[in-house]
Amino acid sequence: MTAAPAGGPTVTVAVPVLNEEACIDRCLDAIDRQTYPNIVEVLVVDGGSTDGTLRLVQGHRRVRVVANPRRIQAAALNLALDQASGEVFVRVDGHCEIAHDYVASCVAAIERTGASMVGGAMAPMAGPGWVHRGIAAAMASRLGAGPARFHAGGPAGAVDTVYLGAFRTELGVAVGGYAEDQAVNEDAELAHRMAARGPIWFDPAIRSRYVPRSTLVGLGRQFWRYGQGRAVTVRKHPRSLSPRQLAAPLLVVGLLSPWRRPVLAAYLGLLGVGSAREARSDPRRVPGYAASLPTMHLLWGAGFLAGLVPVRGRPARSSRSA
């Protein structure tokens, strides 16, 4: 690895991408503007983009493109981890825009706390139109994405997982990298294994924004996959299950049970309360918000329940050997 200059440890920024033409310039511009002086490389790991992503990537500093023939994010991140020359590994997604001091805040948190992984909260950016505005509001609300600190924010402290995540490269390699049998939820699964080496640390100073899905169909597909991914993690690590993650599966079970009517009535009441709160700040996003919540809850819950059943004939690949 590159030796650390006086300004602090060297950093590799890893950006897994696949057809991110709409967002990649903004993502890499934010990386270019980082205040931290010791970023030695930006590894853009491409899963076979067919749009203009790779053309746009060429105009940015310190970028090296790495091909990811397996396409999934866990494989992309492992390729970056294998090739990283920086002492600290900082993950940034292609549809994400990090604050100017993001890398500096990650390094400071690692050094100050001794945490195995650090990260901050997810802040969705609303696009034009009532649907996108409603999706962004739902993603930012406790009622929508849940009370986890990386969604809802809160004080600095130990948590079970963080958004994106930054850690010492050698530690990431030592624990085996990202689990490539996880099509999604690979970050939370890695955080669970990392926690044996030190706390997972949330720091509100680590700030970033991201572009959420723009349609309810895309949101539903995303949350179905999120639910399945969390179930895969729970099957491997039962102790990783948090009580908050049972809410959506129990809602699905309740709506299929003989008590479906009172469950539905209670749920619609909850949606009404949440929508009324949103109406106070921006009435235009309420229809999209009200449609997004059941899309997120029901698809995540159904995906989780489906993911608890192992798929026969498709042996899982474990994370890389250390």
N, C-alpha and C positions, 0 to 999 in steps of 0.2 A: 504494500500500500504506500501511497505518497506520504512522505513525512510531513508532520504538522508544522506549519510556520508559527511564528510567535502569536499570531492573531487567534489561534484556536485550532481544533482538529479540522482536517480536510473533510470535505463533504462531496458525496455523489448524490445527485438528484435523479431519481428513476421515474420515467413517465410512460406507463403502458398505454398504447393507443390502438384504435381500430376505427377508421373512418371518422376522425374528429375534425374535419375541415372547418366546421362552423365555430369551433372553440379553440383550436390548438394555437393560433397566433396569440390570443389573449392569455392563454396559459403560459406560453414560453416568454411572452413580454414580461409577465410578472416575475418569472424566474430570472430574466435578464436584469431586472431592477432590484434584485436582492441586495440588502445592505451588508450581508455577511461576506467577508473578503476571500474566504478560502473554499469556495465551490470550485472543484477541479474538473468536473464533467457533468454533463446532462445526458443521460442515456435514454433516448426515445426508443422504446421497444415496440415494434410495429407488428401487428398480427395479420398483415396482408391487406392494408388499406387500398381501396379502389377509387377513392376520391382524391382531392388535392392535398391531403394531409402531409405527405412526404415532401411535396414541392414547397409547402409553406414552412416546414421544419428547417429547410436549408438556410433560411435567412437569419438564424439565431445563433448566438455565441455558445461555444463550448459543447455544442450538440454532437453526439455520435449516435447514428441509427443502428439498432440491433434487430435482426429479423427474428420473429417469434412464430415458427411454423405451426405450433400447437394452438395458437390464437387465444387461449384462456389467460386471464390476468395472472393467476398464480404462476404459470409457466413463464410469462413475461417477466415477472418480478424475480423469479429465480435466475433467469438469464442475466438480469441486471446485477443481482447479488453476486453471481459468479464472476462477473467482469468488473465489479466496482473497485476503483482504486482509492476512494475516499474512506476515511476512518469512521464516518457517520453516514448512514444510508437514510435518505429522506424520500419518501414516496409522494408523488403528486399525480393526480389523475388528469387526463387530457381535457376534461370538461370542467376543470377546477381553476380558480384564480387565487393565488396565495397573496397574503399581505406582504408589503415590502420588507418587513422584518421577520417573516415566517421562519426562514432557516436559522436566523440568529436566535429566535425565541426557542426553537427546537433544541439547538445546541446548548443554550443556557439552561434549559430545563433538565436535560440529560446530566449536565455537569453539576448542577445545583442539587438535584434530588437523588442521583444514583439510580434512577429508574431504568428498567430494561427497555421500555418503550414509552414515548411521549406523543401527545397529539392534542388537538383542540376540537372545537365544535364545527358542525356542518351548518353553513348559512346559505340557504337556497336563494338564487336570483330569479325574480319573477320576470317572465317575458311578456310580450304583448298578448292581449286576449284574456277573456275571463277564465278559460280553462287553465292556462298556464299560471295565471295569477293565483287561482284557487289551489292548484297543485303545490305551488311554492308555499302558500300559507299553511296547507295541511302538513307538508314536510317539516315546517318550522314549529308546529304546535305540539304540545304535550299529548293532546288527544289524538293527534295523527300518528306521528312517528314514535311516541312514547316518551317517558320521563328520563331516559338515559342522558347523561350529561353531554355526550357528544352531539345529541340532538337538541336538547333544551338549554344547554349552557349551565353555568353554575361556578362555584368556587374551585380553586385548584385543589387537587387531591387524588388519591388512588381510586381507580375505577376498574371495571372488568375489560373494557375495550375503549379505543379512541378512533377518531376519523383519520384515515390515511396511515399515520404512524411514522415515527422516526426512531432509529436505534443505532447502536454501534454495529458496524458491519460484521466484525468478528463474532459478536454475539448472535446475530442473525444466522450466520453460517453454522455456528456451534449447535444451535437448536434444530438445525435441519432445514431452514428456509421455510417457504410457503408450501402448504399441502396442495399438491396438484390434483388430488381427487375432489377438491373444492372448486367447483365452477364459480361460485360466489361465496362470500363470507370468509374468504381466505385470510383477511386481516384480523377478524375476531378469533379465528382458530389459532393463528400465530400468536396473538396476544395471550391466549390461554396458556400456551406452552411457554411463552416468555415470562409469564408471571412467576414461574418457579425460580427465575434468576434475578428477580427484583420487581418492584411494583410497576404497574401500568399507570401512567400519570397523565391526568387531564390538566391542562393549563389554559385558561381563557385568553392568555396573551398570544397563543398560537392561533392565528386567525386566517380564515380562507372562505371563499364563496364558491358555489358550484351551480351549474345549470341543471335543473331537474328535468324529468320527462315532460314533454309538451302535450301529450294526449292521454286520455284515460286508458286507452288500450295499451299504450306503452307502459304506463304506470302499473297496470294490472299485471302485465308480463314480468315487469321488474320485481314486484312484490311476491309473485308466485315463486320466482327463482330465489328471492331472499329467504322466503320461508323454507324452501327445500334446502338451501344452503345451511341455514341455522340448524335444521334437523340433522343433517349429515354431521355437523360439529357436535351436536348433543349425543348422537349415537357413539361417536368416538370418545367424547369427554362428557359424561353425564353430569358431572359437577359444574360444568360451564353454564347450565340452564339457570336463568334468572327468573324469579316469580313474575316479573313484568312481561316476560315472553310467553306466558301462558294465556294472557288475556285474549288474543285473537283466536287461537285454537279453541278455547272454551266458548267463545262467541259462536264459532262455526258449529261446534257440537250442540250448543244450546238451541240454535236455529233448526237443527235436524232432529231435536228431541221432542217428546210429548209436551214440553214446556215452551215450545217455540213462540207462542203468542205473547206471554209475559216477557220473554227474553227480547223479542222484537220490539215490544212497546217500550221497555226500558232503554234499549239501544237507540230507538228513534228519539226518545226524550233527551238522551245524551247528545245526539247530533243536533237537536234543536238548541240546546244550551250553548254548544260550541259555535254554532252558526250565528246565534244572537250576539255572542262576544265578538266574532269577526265583523259583523255588520257595523259595530261601533267604530271600527277603524277604517274599513273599506267595503261598503255594501256591494260594490261591483264584483268582488271576488267570492262572495258567499255561494252562488250556485256551483262554481267550480270546487270550492272547499267542501260543500255538502256532498258533492258527487265523489270527491277524491277519498274521503274518509272510509266509506264502506268498500271502495275499490281496494284500498290499502289493507284494511283489516281482514276482509273476507279472503282475498287472494293470498295474503301472507299466512293466515291461519290454515287455509286449505292446503297450501304448499307445504307448510310445516307438517301437517298430519300425513300428507302423501309421502313426504321425505323420511318419515320415521320407518317406513317399510323398505328394507334393503332390496335393491334391484338385482335379481339373480342373473347369472351369466355375464355380469359386468364387474369383474373384480376391481376393487378400489385400489388406486395407486397411492401409496403413502407419501409423506413428505420426503424430501431428499435425505439421504444419509449424511450424517455430519462429516 
